[in-house]
């Protein structure tokens, strides 16, 4: 992977796993700095494989991947949020969020102001001493996202982060995620199986084919931000959902 100062680019990327399975074939895609892009497609089509390539957790078999540099001196410039919050159960909310800065050599006292400001902005200000087992699923995911954002990354990769949540928690986090994104001017690549979620959140939805995965359609979402839940009741939203759904069927 080539480190670049901004944006993402995949050029003619193939990914074949050691067992011989070709997960991705001839993938071309670009994400501009500050853009919100959703990836949708059938299970096993390589959506998560793309995130791993962009994060530098894996390497392409063929082609080139360009993404932000992996380190900015205070942690990762590319941050990853998984479906499972993967929090340390023995650590408080504060210590879970501080972890990336601690690993980058930032002392607890030095990080305290930054961590507490972030927790407050994400509705976690009253929970810094709580432990993961004391939180709801939605709150644990907020902590996971806070941990990703504490390094002030330029790129946030999200792999079905809200899939296990109830619809109410998921809807609230969709709205809040857009608020956090807009406040930080970072790019987001969001993997989801939900057509409705992809249209609500993103500026572009990229539709992938069955394995070996590649991008077969792109749907632009013209609705301006900030978006509220009222957007889901509009004709424009319904039209975009139908277009993404039709592209998935055709894929």
Secondary structure as GFF3:
##gff-version 3
##sequence-region A 1 251
A	DSSP	beta_strand	2	4	.	.	.	ID=ss1
A	DSSP	beta_strand	8	16	.	.	.	ID=ss2
A	DSSP	beta_strand	22	31	.	.	.	ID=ss3
A	DSSP	beta_strand	36	40	.	.	.	ID=ss4
A	DSSP	alpha_helix	47	55	.	.	.	ID=ss5
A	DSSP	beta_strand	62	68	.	.	.	ID=ss6
A	DSSP	beta_strand	78	81	.	.	.	ID=ss7
A	DSSP	alpha_helix	93	103	.	.	.	ID=ss8
A	DSSP	alpha_helix	108	121	.	.	.	ID=ss9
A	DSSP	three_ten_helix	125	127	.	.	.	ID=ss10
A	DSSP	three_ten_helix	132	134	.	.	.	ID=ss11
A	DSSP	alpha_helix	137	149	.	.	.	ID=ss12
A	DSSP	beta_strand	155	159	.	.	.	ID=ss13
A	DSSP	alpha_helix	167	184	.	.	.	ID=ss14
A	DSSP	beta_strand	187	191	.	.	.	ID=ss15
A	DSSP	alpha_helix	195	201	.	.	.	ID=ss16
A	DSSP	beta_strand	204	208	.	.	.	ID=ss17
A	DSSP	beta_strand	215	220	.	.	.	ID=ss18
A	DSSP	three_ten_helix	229	233	.	.	.	ID=ss19
A	DSSP	alpha_helix	235	250	.	.	.	ID=ss20
###
